[in-house]
Amino acid sequence: MTNSLHSQLFLVNVLPDKEFERKWFYFVILFWMCLGGMGSLVLMVKKCMLTAAKKYYYVPIRYILAGFGLLIWYLIIGGSPKLFGYKLFQMQEAYCFPFITGLESELIIGLIPANSAYRLLFKHTGLHACIYSGDDRAILWSGDWKEEDKKEAEKGEGDLRLRREEIAGGYICWIEDLTAIRKLNREIAEVTEELEDENELIRQENALRSERVGIETRNRLYNRIAKAVRPTALRVNELLEKEEPENIREDLIYAAFLSAYIKRMGNLILLTDGNEGTESGELALSVGESMEYLKLNGCACELMSVGSGRIASGLAILAYELFECVMEDIWSSIGCCAVELGFENGFYLMISTDVRAGAVTSAWKDRELQECGGRLSVRYEDETFYIRLEAGL
């Protein structure tokens, strides 16, 4: 209000009986507002494609001119006109009147698109509904609404269900048809039952497959064990079936020694099946049990285990087979035996005997040892036969 240019619009406190005085720019703005209002009406009439709406263009003009007349009246007399001491209207009411009445009349004649067929819209929505007043009188209903369906739905016995919701002045009821939902639920139940049957069949097939795999695995292991110990088992059978053994005690000790090998070799095969390696302690236990029967044969035995670690599965089986092969070859003439099993830059097994074993040379099972990364060395010195099996870690 202190801006010097604002005095072109309003001049404040210039007369003792007035708080302000309107200047020339105020009327420019008023003219611009009138021009904008009338221009909007002219553009809507010009752009409208409805002939019926264009024919009633004078309706909003009347309301707009009436509103501007009230505003001009207010400005001419310098305030609100009075009747019996009461103001007929305020300036803001005179200002808003042409715009509100103009827009409403434009809606009525169709210059501005609007929907007035709400009852018809509710009828054709496809809703199975009805609006009731507070005294249970039907006010508005859809085209599909039937009182008979309402009574049936209230019972709740069929596929129809009645729903109700309170609204201002009454309530609305609608009917839900559960036929499609129940049909879908039945189909889902049938599909679920079929899937359960299929899943049960799959579970039985998997169980049968697992059982078959287990049987095949056991058969494979049994065949592997049988192949590994078959020659030894045949010799045990020969010893036990002698009709008139000359040295029954020696034969029984030898048979027990061979049987220990059969048992321990089977254990090693079972432990190493499917595993890359086994603990060195298992090999030490196998050699130690065989040595117990060597002692019964009069052999002085010693087993030394230096450190512990894991041995490759194939190498552990070959090491025990090597020990057995040496002992069987010199069984009748062996007097002492020492076995050292340990780890020194890799695994090693040293067998020392007082008798040379002709069945074992440095080429013993050379191909199998190479596959396991092992190597065998044999030497005889100072009346002692040394066999060393070693493999790098």
C-alpha positions as CSV (number, residue, x, y, z in Angstrom):
1,M,0.0,0.0,0.0
2,T,3.0,2.3,0.3
3,N,4.1,1.7,-3.3
4,S,3.9,4.9,-5.2
5,L,2.5,3.1,-8.3
6,H,-0.3,1.7,-6.2
7,S,-1.8,5.1,-6.0
8,Q,-2.9,4.6,-9.6
9,L,-5.2,1.8,-8.3
10,F,-6.2,3.0,-4.8
11,L,-5.5,6.3,-3.1
12,V,-5.6,5.8,0.7
13,N,-6.8,8.4,3.3
14,V,-7.3,11.3,0.9
15,L,-10.8,12.4,2.1
16,P,-12.0,12.7,5.7
17,D,-15.2,10.7,5.0
18,K,-13.5,7.9,3.0
19,E,-10.8,5.5,3.7
20,F,-9.7,5.2,0.1
21,E,-10.6,6.3,-3.4
22,R,-10.5,4.2,-6.6
23,K,-8.3,5.6,-9.4
24,W,-8.2,5.0,-13.1
25,F,-6.3,1.7,-13.1
26,Y,-8.9,0.0,-10.9
27,F,-11.4,0.4,-13.8
28,V,-8.9,-1.0,-16.2
29,I,-8.7,-4.1,-14.2
30,L,-12.5,-4.3,-13.8
31,F,-12.9,-3.9,-17.6
32,W,-10.3,-6.7,-18.2
33,M,-12.2,-9.1,-15.9
34,C,-15.5,-8.3,-17.7
35,L,-13.8,-8.9,-21.0
36,G,-12.3,-12.2,-19.8
37,G,-15.7,-13.4,-18.6
38,M,-17.5,-12.5,-21.7
39,G,-14.6,-13.7,-23.9
40,S,-14.8,-17.1,-22.3
41,L,-18.5,-17.4,-23.1
42,V,-17.9,-16.3,-26.7
43,L,-15.2,-18.9,-27.2
44,M,-17.3,-21.7,-25.7
45,V,-20.2,-20.8,-27.9
46,K,-17.9,-20.7,-31.0
47,K,-16.1,-24.0,-30.2
48,C,-19.3,-25.9,-29.1
49,M,-20.4,-28.6,-31.6
50,L,-23.9,-28.9,-30.1
51,T,-26.5,-26.8,-32.0
52,A,-29.0,-27.1,-29.2
53,A,-26.5,-25.6,-26.7
54,K,-25.6,-22.8,-29.0
55,K,-29.3,-21.8,-29.3
56,Y,-29.4,-20.9,-25.6
57,Y,-26.3,-18.7,-25.5
58,Y,-28.3,-15.8,-24.1
59,V,-29.0,-17.6,-20.8
60,P,-25.5,-17.2,-19.3
61,I,-25.2,-13.7,-20.9
62,R,-28.2,-12.6,-18.8
63,Y,-26.7,-13.9,-15.6
64,I,-23.3,-12.5,-16.3
65,L,-24.7,-9.0,-17.2
66,A,-26.9,-9.1,-14.1
67,G,-23.8,-9.9,-12.0
68,F,-21.8,-7.1,-13.5
69,G,-24.8,-4.8,-13.1
70,L,-24.7,-5.4,-9.4
71,L,-21.0,-4.7,-9.3
72,I,-21.5,-1.4,-11.3
73,W,-24.4,-0.5,-9.0
74,Y,-22.1,-1.0,-6.0
75,L,-19.4,1.2,-7.5
76,I,-21.7,4.0,-8.6
77,I,-23.3,4.6,-5.2
78,G,-20.0,4.0,-3.4
79,G,-21.1,1.1,-1.3
80,S,-23.8,-1.6,-0.8
81,P,-27.3,-0.4,-1.6
82,K,-29.7,-0.6,1.4
83,L,-33.4,-1.5,1.8
84,F,-35.1,-0.6,5.1
85,G,-31.7,-0.1,6.6
86,Y,-30.3,-3.6,5.5
87,K,-27.6,-4.1,3.0
88,L,-28.8,-5.9,-0.1
89,F,-25.4,-7.5,-0.9
90,Q,-21.7,-7.1,-0.2
91,M,-19.1,-6.3,-2.8
92,Q,-17.6,-9.9,-2.8
93,E,-21.1,-11.3,-3.4
94,A,-21.5,-9.0,-6.4
95,Y,-18.1,-10.0,-7.6
96,C,-18.7,-13.7,-7.4
97,F,-22.3,-13.7,-8.7
98,P,-21.6,-13.4,-12.4
99,F,-19.0,-16.1,-12.4
100,I,-21.0,-18.6,-10.4
101,T,-24.2,-18.0,-12.3
102,G,-22.4,-18.0,-15.6
103,L,-20.7,-21.3,-15.0
104,E,-23.9,-22.9,-13.7
105,S,-26.0,-21.7,-16.7
106,E,-23.3,-23.0,-19.1
107,L,-23.5,-26.4,-17.4
108,I,-27.3,-26.4,-17.7
109,I,-27.5,-25.5,-21.4
110,G,-24.7,-28.0,-22.3
111,L,-21.8,-25.6,-23.2
112,I,-19.8,-27.4,-20.5
113,P,-20.2,-31.2,-20.6
114,A,-21.6,-32.7,-17.4
115,N,-23.5,-35.9,-16.5
116,S,-26.9,-35.5,-15.0
117,A,-28.3,-39.0,-15.6
118,Y,-27.1,-40.5,-12.4
119,R,-30.3,-42.5,-11.9
120,L,-30.0,-44.0,-15.4
121,L,-26.3,-44.7,-14.8
122,F,-27.1,-46.6,-11.6
123,K,-29.7,-48.6,-13.4
124,H,-27.3,-49.7,-16.2
125,T,-24.2,-50.4,-14.1
126,G,-24.9,-54.1,-13.8
127,L,-24.9,-53.9,-10.0
128,H,-27.4,-56.2,-8.3
129,A,-28.2,-53.4,-5.8
130,C,-30.9,-51.2,-4.3
131,I,-30.9,-48.1,-2.2
132,Y,-33.4,-47.9,0.6
133,S,-34.6,-45.0,2.8
134,G,-34.6,-45.1,6.6
135,D,-38.2,-46.5,6.6
136,D,-37.2,-49.4,4.3
137,R,-38.7,-47.8,1.1
138,A,-36.9,-48.6,-2.1
139,I,-35.5,-45.3,-3.6
140,L,-33.2,-46.4,-6.4
141,W,-32.5,-49.8,-7.8
142,S,-30.4,-51.3,-10.6
143,G,-31.9,-53.0,-13.7
144,D,-31.1,-56.5,-12.3
145,W,-32.6,-56.0,-8.9
146,K,-35.4,-58.3,-7.9
147,E,-37.1,-58.5,-4.5
148,E,-37.4,-62.3,-4.9
149,D,-33.6,-62.5,-5.1
150,K,-33.3,-60.5,-2.0
151,K,-35.5,-62.8,0.0
152,E,-33.6,-65.9,-1.3
153,A,-30.3,-64.3,-0.5
154,E,-31.5,-63.5,3.1
155,K,-31.9,-67.2,3.7
156,G,-28.2,-67.8,2.8
157,E,-28.9,-71.3,1.5
158,G,-28.1,-71.0,-2.2
159,D,-25.3,-69.3,-4.1
160,L,-26.7,-65.8,-3.4
161,R,-25.6,-63.7,-0.4
162,L,-27.1,-60.4,0.7
163,R,-24.8,-57.6,1.7
164,R,-25.8,-54.3,3.5
165,E,-24.1,-51.1,4.2
166,E,-25.4,-48.0,6.1
167,I,-25.4,-44.7,4.2
168,A,-26.7,-41.2,4.9
169,G,-30.5,-41.3,5.1
170,G,-30.8,-45.1,4.8
171,Y,-28.9,-48.0,3.5
172,I,-27.8,-49.9,0.4
173,C,-28.2,-53.6,-0.2
174,W,-26.5,-55.6,-2.9
175,I,-26.5,-59.3,-3.8
176,E,-23.3,-61.3,-4.4
177,D,-23.6,-64.3,-6.7
178,L,-21.2,-67.0,-5.4
179,T,-21.9,-69.4,-8.3
180,A,-18.7,-68.7,-10.2
181,I,-16.6,-68.5,-7.0
182,R,-17.9,-71.9,-5.8
183,K,-17.3,-73.4,-9.2
184,L,-13.8,-72.1,-9.2
185,N,-13.2,-73.4,-5.7
186,R,-14.4,-76.8,-6.8
187,E,-12.1,-76.8,-9.7
188,I,-9.2,-75.7,-7.5
189,A,-10.0,-78.5,-5.0
190,E,-10.0,-81.1,-7.8
191,V,-6.7,-79.8,-9.2
192,T,-5.3,-79.8,-5.7
193,E,-6.4,-83.4,-5.1
194,E,-4.8,-84.4,-8.5
195,L,-1.6,-82.6,-7.5
196,E,-1.6,-84.3,-4.2
197,D,-2.0,-87.7,-5.9
198,E,0.8,-86.8,-8.3
199,N,3.0,-85.6,-5.5
200,E,2.4,-88.9,-3.6
201,L,3.3,-90.8,-6.7
202,I,6.4,-88.8,-7.1
203,R,7.3,-89.4,-3.4
204,Q,6.9,-93.1,-3.9
205,E,8.9,-93.0,-7.1
206,N,11.7,-91.1,-5.3
207,A,11.6,-93.5,-2.4
208,L,11.8,-96.5,-4.8
209,R,14.6,-94.8,-6.7
210,S,16.5,-94.1,-3.5
211,E,16.0,-97.7,-2.4
212,R,17.1,-99.0,-5.8
213,V,20.2,-96.7,-5.7
214,G,20.9,-97.9,-2.1
215,I,20.7,-101.5,-3.2
216,E,22.9,-100.8,-6.3
217,T,25.4,-99.1,-4.1
218,R,25.5,-101.9,-1.6
219,N,25.8,-104.5,-4.3
220,R,28.6,-102.5,-5.9
221,L,30.4,-102.4,-2.6
222,Y,29.8,-106.0,-1.8
223,N,31.1,-107.0,-5.3
224,R,34.1,-104.8,-4.8
225,I,34.8,-106.3,-1.4
226,A,34.2,-109.8,-2.7
227,K,36.6,-109.2,-5.6
228,A,39.3,-107.8,-3.3
229,V,39.2,-110.6,-0.7
230,R,38.1,-113.6,-2.9
231,P,41.5,-115.3,-3.2
232,T,42.1,-114.9,0.5
233,A,38.6,-116.3,1.3
234,L,39.3,-119.3,-0.9
235,R,42.6,-120.0,1.0
236,V,40.7,-119.8,4.3
237,N,38.1,-122.2,3.0
238,E,40.8,-124.7,2.0
239,L,42.5,-124.5,5.4
240,L,39.2,-125.1,7.2
241,E,38.1,-128.0,5.0
242,K,41.2,-130.1,5.4
243,E,40.1,-133.6,6.4
244,E,43.2,-134.6,8.4
245,P,45.3,-131.5,9.0
246,E,48.9,-132.2,10.2
247,N,49.4,-128.9,11.9
248,I,45.9,-127.8,13.0
249,R,47.1,-125.0,15.3
250,E,49.3,-123.4,12.6
251,D,46.5,-123.7,10.1
252,L,44.0,-122.1,12.4
253,I,46.3,-119.2,13.2
254,Y,47.0,-118.7,9.5
255,A,43.2,-118.8,8.8
256,A,42.6,-116.3,11.5
257,F,45.3,-114.0,10.1
258,L,43.6,-114.2,6.6
259,S,40.2,-113.6,8.1
260,A,41.4,-110.5,9.9
261,Y,42.6,-109.2,6.5
262,I,39.1,-110.0,5.0
263,K,37.4,-108.1,7.8
264,R,39.7,-105.1,7.8
265,M,39.9,-104.8,4.0
266,G,36.1,-104.8,3.9
267,N,36.0,-102.0,6.5
268,L,38.5,-99.9,4.6
269,I,36.5,-100.2,1.4
270,L,33.3,-99.2,3.2
271,L,35.0,-96.2,4.8
272,T,36.7,-95.0,1.7
273,D,33.7,-95.4,-0.7
274,G,32.7,-92.0,-2.0
275,N,35.4,-90.3,0.1
276,E,38.6,-88.9,-1.2
277,G,40.6,-90.1,1.8
278,T,40.6,-91.7,5.2
279,E,42.4,-91.2,8.5
280,S,45.8,-92.9,8.9
281,G,44.6,-94.3,12.2
282,E,42.3,-96.7,10.3
283,L,45.2,-98.2,8.4
284,A,47.2,-98.5,11.6
285,L,44.3,-100.4,13.3
286,S,44.1,-102.8,10.3
287,V,47.9,-103.5,10.4
288,G,47.9,-103.8,14.2
289,E,45.1,-106.4,14.2
290,S,47.0,-108.5,11.6
291,M,50.1,-108.3,13.7
292,E,48.3,-109.8,16.6
293,Y,48.0,-113.1,14.6
294,L,51.6,-112.7,13.5
295,K,52.6,-112.8,17.1
296,L,50.7,-116.0,17.6
297,N,52.8,-117.4,14.8
298,G,55.9,-116.7,16.8
299,C,56.9,-113.5,15.0
300,A,58.3,-110.5,16.9
301,C,56.3,-107.5,15.7
302,E,56.4,-103.8,16.3
303,L,54.1,-101.0,14.9
304,M,55.2,-97.4,15.0
305,S,52.9,-94.6,14.1
306,V,54.5,-91.2,13.6
307,G,51.9,-88.3,13.3
308,S,48.5,-88.6,11.8
309,G,46.7,-87.3,8.7
310,R,44.5,-88.3,5.8
311,I,45.6,-90.8,3.2
312,A,44.1,-91.0,-0.3
313,S,41.4,-93.8,-0.3
314,G,43.1,-95.9,-3.0
315,L,46.5,-95.5,-1.4
316,A,45.3,-96.7,2.0
317,I,43.8,-99.9,0.4
318,L,47.0,-100.6,-1.6
319,A,49.1,-100.0,1.5
320,Y,47.2,-102.6,3.5
321,E,47.2,-105.0,0.5
322,L,51.0,-104.6,0.3
323,F,51.4,-105.5,3.9
324,E,49.2,-108.5,3.5
325,C,51.0,-109.7,0.4
326,V,54.4,-109.5,2.1
327,M,53.3,-111.3,5.2
328,E,51.6,-114.1,3.3
329,D,54.7,-114.6,1.2
330,I,57.0,-115.1,4.1
331,W,54.5,-116.5,6.7
332,S,56.2,-119.8,7.3
333,S,59.7,-118.3,7.7
334,I,59.2,-114.9,9.2
335,G,60.9,-114.2,12.6
336,C,60.5,-110.5,13.1
337,C,58.6,-107.6,11.5
338,A,58.5,-103.9,12.0
339,V,56.1,-101.4,10.4
340,E,56.5,-97.7,10.6
341,L,53.5,-95.5,9.4
342,G,53.8,-91.8,9.4
343,F,54.0,-88.4,7.6
344,E,57.2,-86.8,6.5
345,N,56.8,-84.6,3.4
346,G,53.9,-86.8,2.7
347,F,52.6,-90.2,3.7
348,Y,54.9,-93.2,4.0
349,L,54.7,-96.9,5.0
350,M,58.0,-98.7,5.9
351,I,57.9,-102.5,6.3
352,S,61.0,-104.2,7.6
353,T,61.4,-108.0,7.8
354,D,64.2,-110.5,8.4
355,V,63.2,-112.5,5.4
356,R,63.1,-111.4,1.7
357,A,59.6,-111.4,0.2
358,G,60.0,-112.7,-3.3
359,A,56.4,-111.8,-4.3
360,V,57.0,-108.0,-3.9
361,T,59.3,-106.1,-6.2
362,S,59.6,-102.4,-7.0
363,A,57.2,-103.0,-9.9
364,W,54.4,-104.3,-7.6
365,K,51.1,-102.9,-8.8
366,D,53.0,-100.0,-10.5
367,R,50.0,-98.7,-12.5
368,E,47.6,-98.6,-9.5
369,L,50.3,-96.8,-7.4
370,Q,50.9,-94.2,-10.1
371,E,47.2,-93.4,-10.3
372,C,47.2,-92.8,-6.5
373,G,50.4,-90.7,-6.7
374,G,52.4,-93.4,-4.8
375,R,55.8,-95.0,-5.4
376,L,57.4,-98.2,-4.1
377,S,61.0,-98.9,-3.3
378,V,62.5,-102.3,-2.3
379,R,66.0,-103.1,-1.0
380,Y,67.8,-105.8,1.0
381,E,70.8,-104.9,3.1
382,D,72.3,-106.0,6.4
383,E,70.1,-109.2,6.3
384,T,67.0,-107.0,6.4
385,F,64.3,-106.6,3.7
386,Y,63.0,-103.0,3.4
387,I,59.8,-102.1,1.6
388,R,58.9,-98.4,1.5
389,L,55.6,-97.0,0.1
390,E,55.4,-93.2,0.0
391,A,53.2,-90.5,-1.6
392,G,53.5,-86.7,-1.5
393,L,50.7,-84.7,0.0
